Amino acid sequence: QATIGIDFLSKTMYLEDRTVRLQLWDTAGQERFRSLIPSYIRDSTVAVVVYDIT
């Protein structure tokens, strides 16, 4: 099912002596939503790109 706009998931993880906040942002791939992506990835430490070729 295609994402419309954006979906978001946040999870706090505890790894050894550190607290890590994981935020997953699923952005829509349609051209009309691409201008929104830079504001979502600003100040990110890691980006993961996932796509479907079917």
mmCIF file as Biopython writes it, N, C-alpha, C and O atoms, coordinates in Angstrom:
data_model
#
loop_
_atom_site.group_PDB
_atom_site.id
_atom_site.type_symbol
_atom_site.label_atom_id
_atom_site.label_alt_id
_atom_site.label_comp_id
_atom_site.label_asym_id
_atom_site.label_entity_id
_atom_site.label_seq_id
_atom_site.pdbx_PDB_ins_code
_atom_site.Cartn_x
_atom_site.Cartn_y
_atom_site.Cartn_z
_atom_site.occupancy
_atom_site.B_iso_or_equiv
_atom_site.auth_seq_id
_atom_site.auth_asym_id
_atom_site.pdbx_PDB_model_num
ATOM 1   N N  . GLN A ? 1  ? 0.849  -1.173 0.000  1.0 0.0 1  A 1 
ATOM 2   C CA . GLN A ? 1  ? 0.000  0.000  0.000  1.0 0.0 1  A 1 
ATOM 3   C C  . GLN A ? 1  ? 0.892  1.232  0.000  1.0 0.0 1  A 1 
ATOM 4   O O  . GLN A ? 1  ? 1.824  1.325  0.799  1.0 0.0 1  A 1 
ATOM 5   N N  . ALA A ? 2  ? 0.617  2.160  -0.874 1.0 0.0 2  A 1 
ATOM 6   C CA . ALA A ? 2  ? 1.427  3.367  -1.003 1.0 0.0 2  A 1 
ATOM 7   C C  . ALA A ? 2  ? 1.201  4.307  0.172  1.0 0.0 2  A 1 
ATOM 8   O O  . ALA A ? 2  ? 0.098  4.406  0.711  1.0 0.0 2  A 1 
ATOM 9   N N  . THR A ? 3  ? 2.268  4.992  0.552  1.0 0.0 3  A 1 
ATOM 10  C CA . THR A ? 3  ? 2.175  5.998  1.610  1.0 0.0 3  A 1 
ATOM 11  C C  . THR A ? 3  ? 1.596  7.274  1.033  1.0 0.0 3  A 1 
ATOM 12  O O  . THR A ? 3  ? 2.004  7.718  -0.040 1.0 0.0 3  A 1 
ATOM 13  N N  . ILE A ? 4  ? 0.651  7.859  1.738  1.0 0.0 4  A 1 
ATOM 14  C CA . ILE A ? 4  ? 0.087  9.142  1.331  1.0 0.0 4  A 1 
ATOM 15  C C  . ILE A ? 4  ? 0.576  10.169 2.338  1.0 0.0 4  A 1 
ATOM 16  O O  . ILE A ? 4  ? 0.217  10.105 3.514  1.0 0.0 4  A 1 
ATOM 17  N N  . GLY A ? 5  ? 1.387  11.111 1.891  1.0 0.0 5  A 1 
ATOM 18  C CA . GLY A ? 5  ? 1.970  12.098 2.797  1.0 0.0 5  A 1 
ATOM 19  C C  . GLY A ? 5  ? 3.138  11.496 3.541  1.0 0.0 5  A 1 
ATOM 20  O O  . GLY A ? 5  ? 4.216  11.324 2.973  1.0 0.0 5  A 1 
ATOM 21  N N  . ILE A ? 6  ? 2.935  11.170 4.823  1.0 0.0 6  A 1 
ATOM 22  C CA . ILE A ? 6  ? 4.017  10.609 5.631  1.0 0.0 6  A 1 
ATOM 23  C C  . ILE A ? 6  ? 3.455  9.729  6.747  1.0 0.0 6  A 1 
ATOM 24  O O  . ILE A ? 6  ? 2.388  10.006 7.294  1.0 0.0 6  A 1 
ATOM 25  N N  . ASP A ? 7  ? 4.191  8.665  7.077  1.0 0.0 7  A 1 
ATOM 26  C CA . ASP A ? 7  ? 3.917  7.839  8.250  1.0 0.0 7  A 1 
ATOM 27  C C  . ASP A ? 7  ? 5.131  7.955  9.165  1.0 0.0 7  A 1 
ATOM 28  O O  . ASP A ? 7  ? 6.250  8.140  8.686  1.0 0.0 7  A 1 
ATOM 29  N N  . PHE A ? 8  ? 4.922  7.849  10.474 1.0 0.0 8  A 1 
ATOM 30  C CA . PHE A ? 8  ? 5.982  8.094  11.438 1.0 0.0 8  A 1 
ATOM 31  C C  . PHE A ? 8  ? 5.913  7.074  12.570 1.0 0.0 8  A 1 
ATOM 32  O O  . PHE A ? 8  ? 4.830  6.723  13.038 1.0 0.0 8  A 1 
ATOM 33  N N  . LEU A ? 9  ? 7.087  6.602  13.005 1.0 0.0 9  A 1 
ATOM 34  C CA . LEU A ? 9  ? 7.190  5.685  14.135 1.0 0.0 9  A 1 
ATOM 35  C C  . LEU A ? 9  ? 8.372  6.115  14.989 1.0 0.0 9  A 1 
ATOM 36  O O  . LEU A ? 9  ? 9.445  6.401  14.458 1.0 0.0 9  A 1 
ATOM 37  N N  . SER A ? 10 ? 8.193  6.166  16.293 1.0 0.0 10 A 1 
ATOM 38  C CA . SER A ? 10 ? 9.270  6.530  17.211 1.0 0.0 10 A 1 
ATOM 39  C C  . SER A ? 10 ? 9.425  5.433  18.254 1.0 0.0 10 A 1 
ATOM 40  O O  . SER A ? 10 ? 8.438  4.905  18.765 1.0 0.0 10 A 1 
ATOM 41  N N  . LYS A ? 11 ? 10.688 5.092  18.567 1.0 0.0 11 A 1 
ATOM 42  C CA . LYS A ? 11 ? 10.951 4.049  19.559 1.0 0.0 11 A 1 
ATOM 43  C C  . LYS A ? 11 ? 12.223 4.413  20.314 1.0 0.0 11 A 1 
ATOM 44  O O  . LYS A ? 11 ? 13.217 4.829  19.718 1.0 0.0 11 A 1 
ATOM 45  N N  . THR A ? 12 ? 12.180 4.253  21.618 1.0 0.0 12 A 1 
ATOM 46  C CA . THR A ? 12 ? 13.361 4.460  22.444 1.0 0.0 12 A 1 
ATOM 47  C C  . THR A ? 12 ? 13.970 3.101  22.749 1.0 0.0 12 A 1 
ATOM 48  O O  . THR A ? 12 ? 13.284 2.173  23.178 1.0 0.0 12 A 1 
ATOM 49  N N  . MET A ? 13 ? 15.286 3.005  22.516 1.0 0.0 13 A 1 
ATOM 50  C CA . MET A ? 13 ? 15.996 1.751  22.741 1.0 0.0 13 A 1 
ATOM 51  C C  . MET A ? 13 ? 17.118 1.998  23.743 1.0 0.0 13 A 1 
ATOM 52  O O  . MET A ? 13 ? 17.687 3.089  23.793 1.0 0.0 13 A 1 
ATOM 53  N N  . TYR A ? 14 ? 17.428 0.989  24.530 1.0 0.0 14 A 1 
ATOM 54  C CA . TYR A ? 14 ? 18.504 1.086  25.507 1.0 0.0 14 A 1 
ATOM 55  C C  . TYR A ? 14 ? 19.590 0.096  25.101 1.0 0.0 14 A 1 
ATOM 56  O O  . TYR A ? 14 ? 19.381 -1.117 25.141 1.0 0.0 14 A 1 
ATOM 57  N N  . LEU A ? 15 ? 20.742 0.616  24.712 1.0 0.0 15 A 1 
ATOM 58  C CA . LEU A ? 15 ? 21.863 -0.201 24.257 1.0 0.0 15 A 1 
ATOM 59  C C  . LEU A ? 15 ? 23.039 0.024  25.196 1.0 0.0 15 A 1 
ATOM 60  O O  . LEU A ? 15 ? 23.632 1.102  25.224 1.0 0.0 15 A 1 
ATOM 61  N N  . GLU A ? 16 ? 23.361 -0.997 25.954 1.0 0.0 16 A 1 
ATOM 62  C CA . GLU A ? 16 ? 24.408 -0.916 26.972 1.0 0.0 16 A 1 
ATOM 63  C C  . GLU A ? 16 ? 24.124 0.276  27.883 1.0 0.0 16 A 1 
ATOM 64  O O  . GLU A ? 16 ? 23.109 0.274  28.580 1.0 0.0 16 A 1 
ATOM 65  N N  . ASP A ? 17 ? 24.981 1.287  27.899 1.0 0.0 17 A 1 
ATOM 66  C CA . ASP A ? 17 ? 24.774 2.429  28.792 1.0 0.0 17 A 1 
ATOM 67  C C  . ASP A ? 17 ? 24.219 3.649  28.059 1.0 0.0 17 A 1 
ATOM 68  O O  . ASP A ? 17 ? 24.304 4.765  28.572 1.0 0.0 17 A 1 
ATOM 69  N N  . ARG A ? 18 ? 23.652 3.452  26.870 1.0 0.0 18 A 1 
ATOM 70  C CA . ARG A ? 18 ? 23.161 4.575  26.069 1.0 0.0 18 A 1 
ATOM 71  C C  . ARG A ? 18 ? 21.676 4.435  25.785 1.0 0.0 18 A 1 
ATOM 72  O O  . ARG A ? 18 ? 21.149 3.332  25.643 1.0 0.0 18 A 1 
ATOM 73  N N  . THR A ? 19 ? 21.021 5.576  25.705 1.0 0.0 19 A 1 
ATOM 74  C CA . THR A ? 19 ? 19.629 5.629  25.277 1.0 0.0 19 A 1 
ATOM 75  C C  . THR A ? 19 ? 19.612 6.141  23.846 1.0 0.0 19 A 1 
ATOM 76  O O  . THR A ? 19 ? 20.173 7.196  23.551 1.0 0.0 19 A 1 
ATOM 77  N N  . VAL A ? 20 ? 18.973 5.395  22.962 1.0 0.0 20 A 1 
ATOM 78  C CA . VAL A ? 20 ? 18.919 5.752  21.543 1.0 0.0 20 A 1 
ATOM 79  C C  . VAL A ? 20 ? 17.464 5.952  21.150 1.0 0.0 20 A 1 
ATOM 80  O O  . VAL A ? 20 ? 16.619 5.096  21.412 1.0 0.0 20 A 1 
ATOM 81  N N  . ARG A ? 21 ? 17.180 7.078  20.525 1.0 0.0 21 A 1 
ATOM 82  C CA . ARG A ? 21 ? 15.823 7.337  20.034 1.0 0.0 21 A 1 
ATOM 83  C C  . ARG A ? 21 ? 15.814 7.063  18.532 1.0 0.0 21 A 1 
ATOM 84  O O  . ARG A ? 21 ? 16.515 7.722  17.764 1.0 0.0 21 A 1 
ATOM 85  N N  . LEU A ? 22 ? 15.026 6.099  18.134 1.0 0.0 22 A 1 
ATOM 86  C CA . LEU A ? 22 ? 14.899 5.717  16.733 1.0 0.0 22 A 1 
ATOM 87  C C  . LEU A ? 22 ? 13.602 6.306  16.197 1.0 0.0 22 A 1 
ATOM 88  O O  . LEU A ? 22 ? 12.528 6.061  16.745 1.0 0.0 22 A 1 
ATOM 89  N N  . GLN A ? 23 ? 13.705 7.080  15.127 1.0 0.0 23 A 1 
ATOM 90  C CA . GLN A ? 23 ? 12.524 7.651  14.482 1.0 0.0 23 A 1 
ATOM 91  C C  . GLN A ? 23 ? 12.526 7.213  13.026 1.0 0.0 23 A 1 
ATOM 92  O O  . GLN A ? 23 ? 13.490 7.456  12.300 1.0 0.0 23 A 1 
ATOM 93  N N  . LEU A ? 24 ? 11.464 6.577  12.605 1.0 0.0 24 A 1 
ATOM 94  C CA . LEU A ? 24 ? 11.325 6.138  11.221 1.0 0.0 24 A 1 
ATOM 95  C C  . LEU A ? 24 ? 10.268 6.995  10.545 1.0 0.0 24 A 1 
ATOM 96  O O  . LEU A ? 24 ? 9.136  7.092  11.017 1.0 0.0 24 A 1 
ATOM 97  N N  . TRP A ? 25 ? 10.645 7.608  9.446  1.0 0.0 25 A 1 
ATOM 98  C CA . TRP A ? 25 ? 9.748  8.465  8.674  1.0 0.0 25 A 1 
ATOM 99  C C  . TRP A ? 25 ? 9.567  7.815  7.309  1.0 0.0 25 A 1 
ATOM 100 O O  . TRP A ? 25 ? 10.530 7.674  6.555  1.0 0.0 25 A 1 
ATOM 101 N N  . ASP A ? 26 ? 8.372  7.429  6.996  1.0 0.0 26 A 1 
ATOM 102 C CA . ASP A ? 26 ? 8.039  6.833  5.700  1.0 0.0 26 A 1 
ATOM 103 C C  . ASP A ? 26 ? 7.401  7.928  4.857  1.0 0.0 26 A 1 
ATOM 104 O O  . ASP A ? 26 ? 6.239  8.285  5.052  1.0 0.0 26 A 1 
ATOM 105 N N  . THR A ? 27 ? 8.177  8.452  3.921  1.0 0.0 27 A 1 
ATOM 106 C CA . THR A ? 27 ? 7.679  9.546  3.085  1.0 0.0 27 A 1 
ATOM 107 C C  . THR A ? 27 ? 7.094  9.010  1.792  1.0 0.0 27 A 1 
ATOM 108 O O  . THR A ? 27 ? 7.508  7.959  1.302  1.0 0.0 27 A 1 
ATOM 109 N N  . ALA A ? 28 ? 6.150  9.721  1.253  1.0 0.0 28 A 1 
ATOM 110 C CA . ALA A ? 28 ? 5.513  9.328  -0.006 1.0 0.0 28 A 1 
ATOM 111 C C  . ALA A ? 28 ? 6.492  9.531  -1.157 1.0 0.0 28 A 1 
ATOM 112 O O  . ALA A ? 28 ? 7.321  10.441 -1.122 1.0 0.0 28 A 1 
ATOM 113 N N  . GLY A ? 29 ? 6.394  8.700  -2.151 1.0 0.0 29 A 1 
ATOM 114 C CA . GLY A ? 29 ? 7.284  8.802  -3.294 1.0 0.0 29 A 1 
ATOM 115 C C  . GLY A ? 29 ? 6.766  9.668  -4.423 1.0 0.0 29 A 1 
ATOM 116 O O  . GLY A ? 29 ? 7.496  9.942  -5.376 1.0 0.0 29 A 1 
ATOM 117 N N  . GLN A ? 30 ? 5.526  10.102 -4.334 1.0 0.0 30 A 1 
ATOM 118 C CA . GLN A ? 30 ? 4.957  10.902 -5.412 1.0 0.0 30 A 1 
ATOM 119 C C  . GLN A ? 30 ? 5.661  12.259 -5.511 1.0 0.0 30 A 1 
ATOM 120 O O  . GLN A ? 30 ? 6.064  12.844 -4.506 1.0 0.0 30 A 1 
ATOM 121 N N  . GLU A ? 31 ? 5.794  12.730 -6.720 1.0 0.0 31 A 1 
ATOM 122 C CA . GLU A ? 31 ? 6.482  13.996 -6.997 1.0 0.0 31 A 1 
ATOM 123 C C  . GLU A ? 31 ? 5.941  15.152 -6.162 1.0 0.0 31 A 1 
ATOM 124 O O  . GLU A ? 31 ? 6.721  15.983 -5.698 1.0 0.0 31 A 1 
ATOM 125 N N  . ARG A ? 32 ? 4.651  15.226 -5.960 1.0 0.0 32 A 1 
ATOM 126 C CA . ARG A ? 32 ? 4.062  16.367 -5.249 1.0 0.0 32 A 1 
ATOM 127 C C  . ARG A ? 32 ? 4.463  16.428 -3.781 1.0 0.0 32 A 1 
ATOM 128 O O  . ARG A ? 32 ? 4.304  17.474 -3.153 1.0 0.0 32 A 1 
ATOM 129 N N  . PHE A ? 33 ? 4.980  15.332 -3.213 1.0 0.0 33 A 1 
ATOM 130 C CA . PHE A ? 33 ? 5.396  15.320 -1.812 1.0 0.0 33 A 1 
ATOM 131 C C  . PHE A ? 33 ? 6.909  15.469 -1.641 1.0 0.0 33 A 1 
ATOM 132 O O  . PHE A ? 33 ? 7.378  15.595 -0.511 1.0 0.0 33 A 1 
ATOM 133 N N  . ARG A ? 34 ? 7.672  15.457 -2.710 1.0 0.0 34 A 1 
ATOM 134 C CA . ARG A ? 34 ? 9.135  15.481 -2.599 1.0 0.0 34 A 1 
ATOM 135 C C  . ARG A ? 34 ? 9.681  16.747 -1.970 1.0 0.0 34 A 1 
ATOM 136 O O  . ARG A ? 34 ? 10.744 16.715 -1.350 1.0 0.0 34 A 1 
ATOM 137 N N  . SER A ? 35 ? 8.989  17.848 -2.113 1.0 0.0 35 A 1 
ATOM 138 C CA . SER A ? 35 ? 9.476  19.099 -1.518 1.0 0.0 35 A 1 
ATOM 139 C C  . SER A ? 35 ? 9.431  19.058 0.008  1.0 0.0 35 A 1 
ATOM 140 O O  . SER A ? 35 ? 10.088 19.871 0.657  1.0 0.0 35 A 1 
ATOM 141 N N  . LEU A ? 36 ? 8.677  18.138 0.591  1.0 0.0 36 A 1 
ATOM 142 C CA . LEU A ? 36 ? 8.577  18.016 2.049  1.0 0.0 36 A 1 
ATOM 143 C C  . LEU A ? 36 ? 9.744  17.241 2.663  1.0 0.0 36 A 1 
ATOM 144 O O  . LEU A ? 36 ? 10.044 17.412 3.845  1.0 0.0 36 A 1 
ATOM 145 N N  . ILE A ? 37 ? 10.394 16.403 1.883  1.0 0.0 37 A 1 
ATOM 146 C CA . ILE A ? 37 ? 11.408 15.492 2.412  1.0 0.0 37 A 1 
ATOM 147 C C  . ILE A ? 37 ? 12.566 16.210 3.112  1.0 0.0 37 A 1 
ATOM 148 O O  . ILE A ? 37 ? 12.955 15.764 4.191  1.0 0.0 37 A 1 
ATOM 149 N N  . PRO A ? 38 ? 13.143 17.286 2.575  1.0 0.0 38 A 1 
ATOM 150 C CA . PRO A ? 38 ? 14.265 17.930 3.279  1.0 0.0 38 A 1 
ATOM 151 C C  . PRO A ? 38 ? 13.942 18.362 4.707  1.0 0.0 38 A 1 
ATOM 152 O O  . PRO A ? 38 ? 14.808 18.285 5.578  1.0 0.0 38 A 1 
ATOM 153 N N  . SER A ? 39 ? 12.742 18.804 4.960  1.0 0.0 39 A 1 
ATOM 154 C CA . SER A ? 39 ? 12.394 19.212 6.324  1.0 0.0 39 A 1 
ATOM 155 C C  . SER A ? 39 ? 12.302 18.014 7.268  1.0 0.0 39 A 1 
ATOM 156 O O  . SER A ? 39 ? 12.498 18.178 8.472  1.0 0.0 39 A 1 
ATOM 157 N N  . TYR A ? 40 ? 12.012 16.829 6.765  1.0 0.0 40 A 1 
ATOM 158 C CA . TYR A ? 40 ? 11.931 15.638 7.603  1.0 0.0 40 A 1 
ATOM 159 C C  . TYR A ? 40 ? 13.304 15.056 7.912  1.0 0.0 40 A 1 
ATOM 160 O O  . TYR A ? 40 ? 13.489 14.466 8.976  1.0 0.0 40 A 1 
ATOM 161 N N  . ILE A ? 41 ? 14.261 15.205 7.020  1.0 0.0 41 A 1 
ATOM 162 C CA . ILE A ? 41 ? 15.570 14.588 7.229  1.0 0.0 41 A 1 
ATOM 163 C C  . ILE A ? 41 ? 16.607 15.546 7.806  1.0 0.0 41 A 1 
ATOM 164 O O  . ILE A ? 41 ? 17.746 15.144 8.047  1.0 0.0 41 A 1 
ATOM 165 N N  . ARG A ? 42 ? 16.241 16.787 8.029  1.0 0.0 42 A 1 
ATOM 166 C CA . ARG A ? 42 ? 17.162 17.756 8.623  1.0 0.0 42 A 1 
ATOM 167 C C  . ARG A ? 42 ? 17.610 17.253 9.993  1.0 0.0 42 A 1 
ATOM 168 O O  . ARG A ? 42 ? 16.800 16.744 10.768 1.0 0.0 42 A 1 
ATOM 169 N N  . ASP A ? 43 ? 18.886 17.394 10.285 1.0 0.0 43 A 1 
ATOM 170 C CA . ASP A ? 43 ? 19.500 16.972 11.553 1.0 0.0 43 A 1 
ATOM 171 C C  . ASP A ? 43 ? 19.496 15.459 11.758 1.0 0.0 43 A 1 
ATOM 172 O O  . ASP A ? 43 ? 19.656 14.992 12.886 1.0 0.0 43 A 1 
ATOM 173 N N  . SER A ? 44 ? 19.317 14.693 10.696 1.0 0.0 44 A 1 
ATOM 174 C CA . SER A ? 44 ? 19.363 13.230 10.809 1.0 0.0 44 A 1 
ATOM 175 C C  . SER A ? 44 ? 20.804 12.755 10.911 1.0 0.0 44 A 1 
ATOM 176 O O  . SER A ? 44 ? 21.712 13.364 10.347 1.0 0.0 44 A 1 
ATOM 177 N N  . THR A ? 45 ? 21.000 11.671 11.630 1.0 0.0 45 A 1 
ATOM 178 C CA . THR A ? 45 ? 22.308 11.051 11.733 1.0 0.0 45 A 1 
ATOM 179 C C  . THR A ? 45 ? 22.459 9.950  10.686 1.0 0.0 45 A 1 
ATOM 180 O O  . THR A ? 45 ? 23.549 9.738  10.155 1.0 0.0 45 A 1 
ATOM 181 N N  . VAL A ? 46 ? 21.367 9.253  10.391 1.0 0.0 46 A 1 
ATOM 182 C CA . VAL A ? 46 ? 21.373 8.135  9.456  1.0 0.0 46 A 1 
ATOM 183 C C  . VAL A ? 46 ? 20.137 8.222  8.576  1.0 0.0 46 A 1 
ATOM 184 O O  . VAL A ? 46 ? 19.068 8.632  9.030  1.0 0.0 46 A 1 
ATOM 185 N N  . ALA A ? 47 ? 20.285 7.837  7.323  1.0 0.0 47 A 1 
ATOM 186 C CA . ALA A ? 47 ? 19.139 7.724  6.419  1.0 0.0 47 A 1 
ATOM 187 C C  . ALA A ? 47 ? 19.161 6.337  5.791  1.0 0.0 47 A 1 
ATOM 188 O O  . ALA A ? 47 ? 20.219 5.846  5.397  1.0 0.0 47 A 1 
ATOM 189 N N  . VAL A ? 48 ? 18.007 5.714  5.698  1.0 0.0 48 A 1 
ATOM 190 C CA . VAL A ? 48 ? 17.867 4.404  5.070  1.0 0.0 48 A 1 
ATOM 191 C C  . VAL A ? 48 ? 16.900 4.567  3.908  1.0 0.0 48 A 1 
ATOM 192 O O  . VAL A ? 48 ? 15.785 5.059  4.082  1.0 0.0 48 A 1 
ATOM 193 N N  . VAL A ? 49 ? 17.328 4.156  2.732  1.0 0.0 49 A 1 
ATOM 194 C CA . VAL A ? 49 ? 16.481 4.260  1.546  1.0 0.0 49 A 1 
ATOM 195 C C  . VAL A ? 49 ? 15.958 2.868  1.210  1.0 0.0 49 A 1 
ATOM 196 O O  . VAL A ? 49 ? 16.735 1.928  1.036  1.0 0.0 49 A 1 
ATOM 197 N N  . VAL A ? 50 ? 14.644 2.745  1.123  1.0 0.0 50 A 1 
ATOM 198 C CA . VAL A ? 50 ? 13.994 1.474  0.802  1.0 0.0 50 A 1 
ATOM 199 C C  . VAL A ? 50 ? 13.030 1.730  -0.341 1.0 0.0 50 A 1 
ATOM 200 O O  . VAL A ? 50 ? 12.305 2.724  -0.329 1.0 0.0 50 A 1 
ATOM 201 N N  . TYR A ? 51 ? 13.014 0.849  -1.321 1.0 0.0 51 A 1 
ATOM 202 C CA . TYR A ? 51 ? 12.098 1.028  -2.442 1.0 0.0 51 A 1 
ATOM 203 C C  . TYR A ? 51 ? 11.601 -0.318 -2.939 1.0 0.0 51 A 1 
ATOM 204 O O  . TYR A ? 51 ? 12.193 -1.360 -2.660 1.0 0.0 51 A 1 
ATOM 205 N N  . ASP A ? 52 ? 10.522 -0.275 -3.668 1.0 0.0 52 A 1 
ATOM 206 C CA . ASP A ? 52 ? 9.885  -1.473 -4.208 1.0 0.0 52 A 1 
ATOM 207 C C  . ASP A ? 52 ? 9.929  -1.384 -5.725 1.0 0.0 52 A 1 
ATOM 208 O O  . ASP A ? 52 ? 9.485  -0.388 -6.296 1.0 0.0 52 A 1 
ATOM 209 N N  . ILE A ? 53 ? 10.452 -2.398 -6.381 1.0 0.0 53 A 1 
ATOM 210 C CA . ILE A ? 53 ? 10.564 -2.357 -7.839 1.0 0.0 53 A 1 
ATOM 211 C C  . ILE A ? 53 ? 9.435  -3.102 -8.549 1.0 0.0 53 A 1 
ATOM 212 O O  . ILE A ? 53 ? 9.458  -3.250 -9.770 1.0 0.0 53 A 1 
ATOM 213 N N  . THR A ? 54 ? 8.457  -3.567 -7.791 1.0 0.0 54 A 1 
ATOM 214 C CA . THR A ? 54 ? 7.357  -4.297 -8.431 1.0 0.0 54 A 1 
ATOM 215 C C  . THR A ? 54 ? 6.333  -3.356 -9.013 1.0 0.0 54 A 1 
ATOM 216 O O  . THR A ? 54 ? 5.341  -3.803 -9.589 1.0 0.0 54 A 1 
#
